[in-house]
Amino acid sequence: MSIKKKHNPFYKVKSYDTLKSISEKFNITPTEILIENSISPKQITEGTILYIKNDD
């Protein structure tokens, strides 16, 4: 039996992060990140707190 651990739904953007790297880390699309957070790519800067939906 495999137990899937859920991640913290909030992620604080680091200085080296890109939208692509964040999406790859959580296995979601960049568009999903933008839609879930109602933001544009230019608003993702160091320190931004993003909501990242858990896999159900």
N, CA, C and O of each residue as an XYZ file, in Angstrom:
224
protein
N       0.842     -1.180      0.000
C       0.000      0.000      0.000
C       0.890      1.247      0.000
O       1.797      1.374      0.823
N       0.625      2.143     -0.911
C       1.413      3.357     -1.054
C       0.641      4.550     -0.507
O      -0.516      4.767     -0.867
N       1.276      5.313      0.354
C       0.655      6.518      0.895
C       1.282      7.712      0.201
O       2.501      7.882      0.204
N       0.436      8.532     -0.391
C       0.917      9.711     -1.110
C       0.928     10.907     -0.160
O      -0.116     11.300      0.361
N       2.090     11.475      0.062
C       2.230     12.626      0.945
C       1.862     13.901      0.179
O       2.354     14.148     -0.923
N       0.994     14.694      0.784
C       0.623     15.966      0.163
C       1.631     17.037      0.555
O       2.151     17.040      1.671
N       1.897     17.938     -0.368
C       2.826     19.018     -0.077
C       2.089     20.208      0.534
O       0.865     20.314      0.457
N       2.863     21.090      1.136
C       2.316     22.340      1.656
C       1.725     23.096      0.465
O       2.399     23.251     -0.554
N       0.471     23.572      0.571
C      -0.147     24.219     -0.593
C       0.392     25.621     -0.902
O      -0.006     26.226     -1.897
N       1.279     26.135     -0.073
C       1.844     27.455     -0.322
C       3.340     27.351     -0.570
O       4.047     26.600      0.101
N       3.810     28.121     -1.550
C       5.225     28.095     -1.912
C       5.735     29.532     -1.994
O       5.140     30.371     -2.670
N       6.832     29.806     -1.308
C       7.451     31.133     -1.351
C       8.511     31.137     -2.441
O       9.450     30.342     -2.409
N       8.356     32.035     -3.406
C       9.255     32.112     -4.553
C      10.646     32.559     -4.105
O      10.801     33.513     -3.343
N      11.638     31.848     -4.597
C      13.031     32.157     -4.291
C      13.641     32.970     -5.448
O      13.066     33.044     -6.534
N      14.791     33.567     -5.204
C      15.400     34.461     -6.196
C      15.726     33.751     -7.507
O      15.703     34.377     -8.567
N      16.025     32.467     -7.453
C      16.419     31.721     -8.649
C      15.247     31.036     -9.349
O      15.437     30.417    -10.396
N      14.034     31.135     -8.789
C      12.870     30.462     -9.381
C      12.396     31.147    -10.654
O      12.501     32.363    -10.817
N      11.876     30.326    -11.537
C      11.151     30.828    -12.711
C       9.793     30.155    -12.691
O       9.602     29.157    -11.996
N       8.861     30.688    -13.438
C       7.541     30.072    -13.521
C       7.676     28.628    -13.999
O       7.000     27.732    -13.493
N       8.541     28.414    -14.961
C       8.748     27.063    -15.490
C       9.329     26.134    -14.424
O       8.868     25.001    -14.282
N      10.325     26.591    -13.680
C      10.946     25.718    -12.672
C       9.965     25.376    -11.546
O       9.972     24.257    -11.032
N       9.137     26.327    -11.173
C       8.131     26.063    -10.132
C       7.110     25.056    -10.642
O       6.737     24.127     -9.925
N       6.663     25.236    -11.868
C       5.670     24.302    -12.425
C       6.240     22.893    -12.532
O       5.535     21.918    -12.274
N       7.506     22.778    -12.910
C       8.142     21.459    -13.009
C       8.304     20.820    -11.628
O       8.142     19.608    -11.480
N       8.618     21.620    -10.637
C       8.805     21.108     -9.268
C       7.520     20.459     -8.749
O       7.567     19.444     -8.053
N       6.382     21.049     -9.090
C       5.108     20.557     -8.576
C       4.299     19.780     -9.622
O       3.154     19.403     -9.372
N       4.896     19.547    -10.784
C       4.262     18.765    -11.849
C       2.898     19.321    -12.263
O       1.921     18.584    -12.399
N       2.862     20.629    -12.458
C       1.664     21.303    -12.963
C       2.110     22.266    -14.056
O       3.304     22.497    -14.241
N       1.154     22.817    -14.768
C       1.524     23.733    -15.847
C       1.695     25.157    -15.319
O       1.099     25.517    -14.304
N       2.503     25.965    -16.002
C       2.612     27.366    -15.610
C       1.253     28.068    -15.624
O       0.977     28.916    -14.776
N       0.418     27.713    -16.581
C      -0.911     28.327    -16.669
C      -1.741     28.026    -15.426
O      -2.466     28.894    -14.938
N      -1.640     26.806    -14.916
C      -2.376     26.462    -13.695
C      -1.941     27.340    -12.524
O      -2.777     27.778    -11.734
N      -0.656     27.595    -12.411
C      -0.155     28.464    -11.337
C      -0.736     29.861    -11.479
O      -1.211     30.447    -10.507
N      -0.696     30.387    -12.694
C      -1.192     31.743    -12.925
C      -2.683     31.853    -12.640
O      -3.125     32.821    -12.021
N      -3.460     30.873    -13.082
C      -4.913     30.901    -12.878
C      -5.256     30.748    -11.401
O      -6.073     31.505    -10.876
N      -4.643     29.781    -10.728
C      -4.935     29.537     -9.307
C      -4.619     30.759     -8.441
O      -5.254     30.974     -7.409
N      -3.640     31.553     -8.863
C      -3.209     32.707     -8.071
C      -3.697     34.043     -8.625
O      -3.415     35.096     -8.051
N      -4.424     34.001     -9.733
C      -4.960     35.221    -10.369
C      -3.874     36.283    -10.551
O      -4.050     37.443    -10.181
N      -2.748     35.858    -11.130
C      -1.638     36.784    -11.337
C      -1.072     36.625    -12.746
O      -1.404     35.685    -13.469
N      -0.211     37.567    -13.113
C       0.499     37.479    -14.392
C       1.936     37.038    -14.103
O       2.395     37.141    -12.966
N       2.644     36.551    -15.115
C       4.028     36.117    -14.899
C       4.922     37.199    -14.298
O       5.822     36.891    -13.517
N       4.688     38.452    -14.649
C       5.516     39.549    -14.150
C       5.341     39.771    -12.643
O       6.187     40.396    -12.002
N       4.254     39.262    -12.087
C       3.998     39.435    -10.651
C       4.707     38.380     -9.799
O       4.678     38.457     -8.571
N       5.333     37.409    -10.434
C       6.037     36.372     -9.692
C       7.474     36.826     -9.486
O       8.310     36.739    -10.385
N       7.737     37.310     -8.282
C       9.068     37.787     -7.923
C       9.481     37.146     -6.602
O       8.659     36.528     -5.925
N      10.736     37.290     -6.240
C      11.234     36.719     -4.998
C      10.354     37.150     -3.824
O      10.058     38.333     -3.657
N       9.945     36.181     -3.021
C       9.113     36.468     -1.850
C       7.624     36.310     -2.091
O       6.847     36.259     -1.138
N       7.209     36.232     -3.356
C       5.795     36.031     -3.660
C       5.358     34.679     -3.094
O       6.065     33.681     -3.236
N       4.194     34.654     -2.457
C       3.642     33.403     -1.937
C       2.610     32.907     -2.941
O       1.628     33.591     -3.230
N       2.846     31.707     -3.470
C       1.951     31.120     -4.449
C       1.161     29.978     -3.834
O       1.678     29.226     -3.008
N      -0.090     29.853     -4.239
C      -0.896     28.687     -3.866
C      -0.660     27.628     -4.932
O      -0.826     27.890     -6.123
N      -0.275     26.442     -4.507
C      -0.044     25.335     -5.416
C      -0.994     24.223     -5.010
O      -0.859     23.642     -3.933
N      -1.967     23.926     -5.886
C      -2.974     22.925     -5.559
C      -2.355     21.551     -5.364
O      -1.520     21.117     -6.158
N      -2.772     20.864     -4.296
C      -2.335     19.491     -4.038
C      -2.988     18.550     -5.039
O      -4.113     18.779     -5.485
N      -2.268     17.489     -5.385
C      -2.864     16.436     -6.197
C      -3.885     15.708     -5.343
O      -3.626     15.397     -4.180
N      -5.028     15.441     -5.915
C      -6.069     14.725     -5.153
C      -6.016     13.253     -5.414
O      -6.815     12.498     -4.859
